[in-house]
Amino acid sequence: MLYYLMQGIGLFGAAALLIAYLQISRQVLSTTSKHYHLLNLLGSCLIVVNTAYFEVYGPLFLNVIWMLIAIKSLANKH
């Protein structure tokens, strides 16, 4: 059961990142938008959980950095 929950978390995280990218591509959001960075933060956090569970370290490392960039960008908004 936990296996399927972790798969779902990873898929939801990937969807959040893809939605953020789609919204940028369609010019619905800008790269400075708070919503864009929140979607990136959500997606990367969920993928971190997924990849940590499955011990897949390449995407884990990538998404930790992605998450830190999103946090820094959101912190600069205030």
Rosetta constraint file for C-alpha pairs under 8 A:
AtomPair CA 1 CA 5 HARMONIC 6.47 0.50
AtomPair CA 2 CA 6 HARMONIC 6.13 0.50
AtomPair CA 3 CA 7 HARMONIC 6.28 0.50
AtomPair CA 4 CA 8 HARMONIC 6.12 0.50
AtomPair CA 5 CA 9 HARMONIC 6.20 0.50
AtomPair CA 6 CA 10 HARMONIC 6.22 0.50
AtomPair CA 6 CA 49 HARMONIC 7.66 0.50
AtomPair CA 6 CA 50 HARMONIC 5.46 0.50
AtomPair CA 6 CA 53 HARMONIC 7.32 0.50
AtomPair CA 7 CA 11 HARMONIC 6.21 0.50
AtomPair CA 7 CA 50 HARMONIC 6.83 0.50
AtomPair CA 8 CA 12 HARMONIC 6.04 0.50
AtomPair CA 9 CA 13 HARMONIC 6.12 0.50
AtomPair CA 9 CA 46 HARMONIC 5.78 0.50
AtomPair CA 9 CA 47 HARMONIC 7.08 0.50
AtomPair CA 9 CA 49 HARMONIC 7.59 0.50
AtomPair CA 9 CA 50 HARMONIC 6.30 0.50
AtomPair CA 10 CA 14 HARMONIC 6.17 0.50
AtomPair CA 10 CA 46 HARMONIC 5.92 0.50
AtomPair CA 10 CA 47 HARMONIC 4.97 0.50
AtomPair CA 10 CA 49 HARMONIC 7.58 0.50
AtomPair CA 10 CA 50 HARMONIC 5.09 0.50
AtomPair CA 10 CA 51 HARMONIC 7.70 0.50
AtomPair CA 11 CA 15 HARMONIC 6.12 0.50
AtomPair CA 11 CA 47 HARMONIC 7.98 0.50
AtomPair CA 12 CA 16 HARMONIC 6.24 0.50
AtomPair CA 12 CA 43 HARMONIC 7.18 0.50
AtomPair CA 12 CA 46 HARMONIC 7.29 0.50
AtomPair CA 13 CA 17 HARMONIC 6.43 0.50
AtomPair CA 13 CA 42 HARMONIC 6.68 0.50
AtomPair CA 13 CA 43 HARMONIC 3.80 0.50
AtomPair CA 13 CA 44 HARMONIC 6.29 0.50
AtomPair CA 13 CA 45 HARMONIC 7.30 0.50
AtomPair CA 13 CA 46 HARMONIC 4.82 0.50
AtomPair CA 13 CA 47 HARMONIC 5.35 0.50
AtomPair CA 14 CA 18 HARMONIC 6.16 0.50
AtomPair CA 14 CA 43 HARMONIC 5.94 0.50
AtomPair CA 14 CA 44 HARMONIC 7.86 0.50
AtomPair CA 14 CA 47 HARMONIC 6.94 0.50
AtomPair CA 15 CA 19 HARMONIC 5.97 0.50
AtomPair CA 15 CA 43 HARMONIC 7.23 0.50
AtomPair CA 16 CA 20 HARMONIC 6.22 0.50
AtomPair CA 16 CA 39 HARMONIC 5.65 0.50
AtomPair CA 16 CA 40 HARMONIC 6.86 0.50
AtomPair CA 16 CA 42 HARMONIC 6.85 0.50
AtomPair CA 16 CA 43 HARMONIC 4.86 0.50
AtomPair CA 17 CA 21 HARMONIC 6.30 0.50
AtomPair CA 17 CA 39 HARMONIC 6.37 0.50
AtomPair CA 17 CA 40 HARMONIC 5.49 0.50
AtomPair CA 17 CA 43 HARMONIC 5.17 0.50
AtomPair CA 17 CA 44 HARMONIC 7.31 0.50
AtomPair CA 18 CA 22 HARMONIC 6.01 0.50
AtomPair CA 19 CA 23 HARMONIC 6.03 0.50
AtomPair CA 19 CA 39 HARMONIC 7.74 0.50
AtomPair CA 20 CA 24 HARMONIC 6.37 0.50
AtomPair CA 20 CA 36 HARMONIC 5.64 0.50
AtomPair CA 20 CA 39 HARMONIC 5.85 0.50
AtomPair CA 20 CA 40 HARMONIC 6.60 0.50
AtomPair CA 21 CA 25 HARMONIC 6.14 0.50
AtomPair CA 22 CA 26 HARMONIC 6.07 0.50
AtomPair CA 23 CA 27 HARMONIC 5.99 0.50
AtomPair CA 23 CA 28 HARMONIC 5.03 0.50
AtomPair CA 23 CA 29 HARMONIC 5.48 0.50
AtomPair CA 23 CA 36 HARMONIC 7.99 0.50
AtomPair CA 24 CA 28 HARMONIC 6.09 0.50
AtomPair CA 24 CA 29 HARMONIC 5.20 0.50
AtomPair CA 24 CA 30 HARMONIC 5.88 0.50
AtomPair CA 24 CA 31 HARMONIC 6.83 0.50
AtomPair CA 24 CA 36 HARMONIC 7.90 0.50
AtomPair CA 29 CA 33 HARMONIC 6.14 0.50
AtomPair CA 29 CA 35 HARMONIC 7.61 0.50
AtomPair CA 29 CA 36 HARMONIC 6.52 0.50
AtomPair CA 30 CA 36 HARMONIC 7.16 0.50
AtomPair CA 31 CA 36 HARMONIC 6.55 0.50
AtomPair CA 31 CA 37 HARMONIC 7.83 0.50
AtomPair CA 32 CA 36 HARMONIC 7.34 0.50
AtomPair CA 32 CA 37 HARMONIC 7.71 0.50
AtomPair CA 33 CA 37 HARMONIC 6.61 0.50
AtomPair CA 34 CA 38 HARMONIC 6.15 0.50
AtomPair CA 34 CA 74 HARMONIC 6.56 0.50
AtomPair CA 34 CA 77 HARMONIC 7.55 0.50
AtomPair CA 35 CA 39 HARMONIC 6.13 0.50
AtomPair CA 36 CA 40 HARMONIC 6.33 0.50
AtomPair CA 37 CA 41 HARMONIC 6.04 0.50
AtomPair CA 37 CA 70 HARMONIC 5.29 0.50
AtomPair CA 37 CA 71 HARMONIC 7.79 0.50
AtomPair CA 37 CA 73 HARMONIC 6.94 0.50
AtomPair CA 37 CA 74 HARMONIC 6.54 0.50
AtomPair CA 38 CA 42 HARMONIC 6.05 0.50
AtomPair CA 38 CA 70 HARMONIC 7.17 0.50
AtomPair CA 38 CA 74 HARMONIC 7.70 0.50
AtomPair CA 39 CA 43 HARMONIC 6.01 0.50
AtomPair CA 40 CA 44 HARMONIC 5.96 0.50
AtomPair CA 40 CA 66 HARMONIC 7.51 0.50
AtomPair CA 40 CA 67 HARMONIC 7.08 0.50
AtomPair CA 40 CA 70 HARMONIC 6.30 0.50
AtomPair CA 41 CA 45 HARMONIC 6.00 0.50
AtomPair CA 41 CA 66 HARMONIC 7.52 0.50
AtomPair CA 41 CA 67 HARMONIC 5.18 0.50
AtomPair CA 41 CA 70 HARMONIC 5.43 0.50
AtomPair CA 41 CA 71 HARMONIC 6.91 0.50
AtomPair CA 42 CA 46 HARMONIC 6.25 0.50
AtomPair CA 43 CA 47 HARMONIC 6.23 0.50
AtomPair CA 44 CA 48 HARMONIC 6.04 0.50
AtomPair CA 44 CA 63 HARMONIC 5.07 0.50
AtomPair CA 44 CA 64 HARMONIC 7.00 0.50
AtomPair CA 44 CA 66 HARMONIC 6.32 0.50
AtomPair CA 44 CA 67 HARMONIC 5.43 0.50
AtomPair CA 45 CA 49 HARMONIC 6.40 0.50
AtomPair CA 45 CA 63 HARMONIC 7.25 0.50
AtomPair CA 45 CA 64 HARMONIC 7.55 0.50
AtomPair CA 45 CA 67 HARMONIC 6.43 0.50
AtomPair CA 46 CA 50 HARMONIC 6.28 0.50
AtomPair CA 47 CA 51 HARMONIC 5.93 0.50
AtomPair CA 47 CA 59 HARMONIC 7.87 0.50
AtomPair CA 47 CA 60 HARMONIC 7.25 0.50
AtomPair CA 47 CA 63 HARMONIC 6.76 0.50
AtomPair CA 48 CA 52 HARMONIC 5.87 0.50
AtomPair CA 48 CA 59 HARMONIC 7.70 0.50
AtomPair CA 48 CA 60 HARMONIC 5.27 0.50
AtomPair CA 48 CA 63 HARMONIC 5.98 0.50
AtomPair CA 48 CA 64 HARMONIC 6.57 0.50
AtomPair CA 49 CA 53 HARMONIC 6.19 0.50
AtomPair CA 50 CA 54 HARMONIC 6.34 0.50
AtomPair CA 51 CA 55 HARMONIC 5.62 0.50
AtomPair CA 51 CA 56 HARMONIC 5.02 0.50
AtomPair CA 51 CA 57 HARMONIC 6.82 0.50
AtomPair CA 51 CA 59 HARMONIC 6.63 0.50
AtomPair CA 51 CA 60 HARMONIC 5.37 0.50
AtomPair CA 52 CA 56 HARMONIC 6.46 0.50
AtomPair CA 52 CA 57 HARMONIC 7.25 0.50
AtomPair CA 52 CA 60 HARMONIC 6.40 0.50
AtomPair CA 56 CA 60 HARMONIC 6.33 0.50
AtomPair CA 57 CA 61 HARMONIC 5.98 0.50
AtomPair CA 58 CA 62 HARMONIC 6.33 0.50
AtomPair CA 59 CA 63 HARMONIC 5.97 0.50
AtomPair CA 60 CA 64 HARMONIC 6.16 0.50
AtomPair CA 61 CA 65 HARMONIC 6.44 0.50
AtomPair CA 62 CA 66 HARMONIC 6.19 0.50
AtomPair CA 63 CA 67 HARMONIC 5.83 0.50
AtomPair CA 64 CA 68 HARMONIC 6.22 0.50
AtomPair CA 65 CA 69 HARMONIC 6.23 0.50
AtomPair CA 66 CA 70 HARMONIC 6.32 0.50
AtomPair CA 67 CA 71 HARMONIC 6.21 0.50
AtomPair CA 68 CA 72 HARMONIC 6.08 0.50
AtomPair CA 69 CA 73 HARMONIC 6.08 0.50
AtomPair CA 70 CA 74 HARMONIC 6.11 0.50
AtomPair CA 71 CA 75 HARMONIC 6.06 0.50
AtomPair CA 72 CA 76 HARMONIC 6.22 0.50
AtomPair CA 73 CA 77 HARMONIC 6.63 0.50
AtomPair CA 74 CA 78 HARMONIC 7.37 0.50
